């Protein structure tokens, strides 16, 4: 099931091959655009049972109207979210700013809103921390509810 979901994510993601955004740019972007991210959170919660909203697909299918999806896509474009947003257990929401690679090996970086037990924590995610295992998310705290998140697999 995870492989199938990963394949769908890869096929329909606009993986542009651009470098991951550095931490300081992400922190500055979040602070400048927090109201837009909060709007996305509000929309996403209103659109339950949505679990993934991406510019080219959503799960479950047709969970929002075309007009609502266009609203998401416009905000994603404005914020530079390559792979949209998805629920990540409980109240956590993952915003993917950049995604690189293939299903069999790649990485993503963005924000996690209200992660549950955000471990391990790092002072920087500008490169893969030496002790961050494949398929384990690494976090950098921005404030009480927001974290930078980095995920990779080989």
C-alpha positions as a Python dict, from the first residue, in 0.01 Angstrom:
ca = {
    (1, 'X'): (0, 0, 0),
    (2, 'X'): (279, 247, 92),
    (3, 'X'): (460, 173, -235),
    (4, 'X'): (141, 240, -432),
    (5, 'X'): (82, 566, -247),
    (6, 'X'): (445, 664, -306),
    (7, 'X'): (414, 585, -676),
    (8, 'X'): (98, 796, -706),
    (9, 'X'): (269, 1080, -518),
    (10, 'X'): (571, 1062, -751),
    (11, 'X'): (372, 1039, -1073),
    (12, 'X'): (144, 1328, -983),
    (13, 'X'): (393, 1546, -796),
    (14, 'X'): (551, 1828, -985),
    (15, 'X'): (897, 1716, -876),
    (16, 'X'): (1102, 1992, -1023),
    (17, 'X'): (1446, 1878, -914),
    (18, 'X'): (1516, 2211, -750),
    (19, 'X'): (1729, 2223, -440),
    (20, 'X'): (1560, 2212, -103),
    (21, 'X'): (1494, 2552, 46),
    (22, 'X'): (1732, 2637, 330),
    (23, 'X'): (1595, 2656, 683),
    (24, 'X'): (1625, 3033, 720),
    (25, 'X'): (1425, 3093, 402),
    (26, 'X'): (1153, 2853, 524),
    (27, 'X'): (1140, 3025, 863),
    (28, 'X'): (1118, 3369, 702),
    (29, 'X'): (853, 3247, 455),
    (30, 'X'): (638, 3102, 731),
    (31, 'X'): (657, 3420, 936),
    (32, 'X'): (569, 3634, 631),
    (33, 'X'): (285, 3410, 514),
    (34, 'X'): (151, 3258, 835),
    (35, 'X'): (-201, 3383, 758),
    (36, 'X'): (-200, 3191, 428),
    (37, 'X'): (-83, 2871, 598),
    (38, 'X'): (-348, 2917, 867),
    (39, 'X'): (-609, 2964, 592),
    (40, 'X'): (-496, 2634, 434),
    (41, 'X'): (-527, 2461, 773),
    (42, 'X'): (-878, 2597, 817),
    (43, 'X'): (-981, 2495, 463),
    (44, 'X'): (-830, 2149, 505),
    (45, 'X'): (-1018, 2089, 831),
    (46, 'X'): (-1343, 2210, 675),
    (47, 'X'): (-1285, 1967, 387),
    (48, 'X'): (-1258, 1655, 603),
    (49, 'X'): (-1221, 1370, 520),
    (50, 'X'): (-952, 1511, 289),
    (51, 'X'): (-616, 1350, 366),
    (52, 'X'): (-413, 1486, 71),
    (53, 'X'): (-462, 1800, -135),
    (54, 'X'): (-209, 1842, -416),
    (55, 'X'): (-222, 2058, -726),
    (56, 'X'): (-281, 1752, -948),
    (57, 'X'): (-465, 1504, -723),
    (58, 'X'): (-643, 1463, -393),
    (59, 'X'): (-740, 1185, -158),
    (60, 'X'): (-1007, 1078, -135),
    (61, 'X'): (-1096, 1159, -495),
    (62, 'X'): (-1337, 1449, -549),
    (63, 'X'): (-1345, 1541, -181),
    (64, 'X'): (-1364, 1911, -274),
    (65, 'X'): (-1530, 2101, -557),
    (66, 'X'): (-1328, 2222, -856),
    (67, 'X'): (-1364, 2581, -733),
    (68, 'X'): (-1231, 2487, -389),
    (69, 'X'): (-946, 2288, -543),
    (70, 'X'): (-855, 2591, -756),
    (71, 'X'): (-841, 2797, -436),
    (72, 'X'): (-596, 2546, -285),
    (73, 'X'): (-387, 2540, -603),
    (74, 'X'): (-361, 2919, -613),
    (75, 'X'): (-241, 2933, -253),
    (76, 'X'): (5, 2645, -315),
    (77, 'X'): (146, 2833, -614),
    (78, 'X'): (173, 3155, -415),
    (79, 'X'): (353, 2974, -130),
    (80, 'X'): (569, 2756, -355),
    (81, 'X'): (438, 2428, -213),
    (82, 'X'): (564, 2170, -465),
    (83, 'X'): (362, 1880, -329),
    (84, 'X'): (71, 2040, -145),
    (85, 'X'): (-40, 1927, 197),
    (86, 'X'): (-150, 1613, 375),
    (87, 'X'): (-271, 1501, 713),
    (88, 'X'): (-10, 1328, 921),
    (89, 'X'): (-181, 1168, 1217),
    (90, 'X'): (-399, 1342, 1472),
    (91, 'X'): (-398, 1719, 1421),
    (92, 'X'): (-66, 1722, 1233),
    (93, 'X'): (-55, 1868, 883),
    (94, 'X'): (245, 1835, 653),
    (95, 'X'): (317, 2109, 395),
    (96, 'X'): (572, 1996, 135),
    (97, 'X'): (775, 2285, -1),
    (98, 'X'): (1022, 2084, -207),
    (99, 'X'): (1039, 1723, -320),
    (100, 'X'): (1325, 1553, -501),
    (101, 'X'): (1394, 1212, -641),
    (102, 'X'): (1199, 898, -709),
    (103, 'X'): (979, 664, -511),
    (104, 'X'): (1280, 439, -458),
    (105, 'X'): (1496, 723, -329),
    (106, 'X'): (1425, 1086, -265),
    (107, 'X'): (1366, 1356, -10),
    (108, 'X'): (1121, 1626, 86),
    (109, 'X'): (1134, 1936, 300),
    (110, 'X'): (869, 2167, 431),
    (111, 'X'): (664, 2234, 742),
    (112, 'X'): (479, 2024, 994),
    (113, 'X'): (201, 2191, 1186),
    (114, 'X'): (148, 2041, 1533),
    (115, 'X'): (351, 1724, 1490),
    (116, 'X'): (296, 1455, 1749),
    (117, 'X'): (618, 1374, 1935),
    (118, 'X'): (849, 1560, 1692),
    (119, 'X'): (1166, 1357, 1727),
    (120, 'X'): (1450, 1371, 1642),
    (121, 'X'): (1509, 1745, 1670),
    (122, 'X'): (1797, 1921, 1494),
    (123, 'X'): (1939, 2273, 1493),
    (124, 'X'): (1964, 2263, 1112),
    (125, 'X'): (1807, 2065, 831),
    (126, 'X'): (2001, 2233, 550),
    (127, 'X'): (2165, 1895, 485),
    (128, 'X'): (2077, 1541, 589),
    (129, 'X'): (2187, 1502, 952),
    (130, 'X'): (2438, 1217, 984),
    (131, 'X'): (2227, 1032, 1240),
    (132, 'X'): (1890, 1075, 1061),
    (133, 'X'): (1787, 732, 940),
    (134, 'X'): (1616, 677, 607),
    (135, 'X'): (1235, 702, 626),
    (136, 'X'): (1250, 890, 958),
    (137, 'X'): (1142, 1254, 967),
    (138, 'X'): (1382, 1504, 1120),
    (139, 'X'): (1245, 1823, 1277),
    (140, 'X'): (1362, 2174, 1355),
    (141, 'X'): (1141, 2376, 1586),
    (142, 'X'): (1020, 2714, 1462),
    (143, 'X'): (766, 2784, 1738),
    (144, 'X'): (519, 2594, 1957),
    (145, 'X'): (305, 2465, 1668),
    (146, 'X'): (540, 2481, 1368),
    (147, 'X'): (845, 2277, 1267),
    (148, 'X'): (1059, 2240, 960),
    (149, 'X'): (1049, 1876, 856),
    (150, 'X'): (1295, 1684, 639),
    (151, 'X'): (1235, 1329, 516),
    (152, 'X'): (1452, 1111, 295),
    (153, 'X'): (1479, 754, 180),
    (154, 'X'): (1738, 566, -18),
}
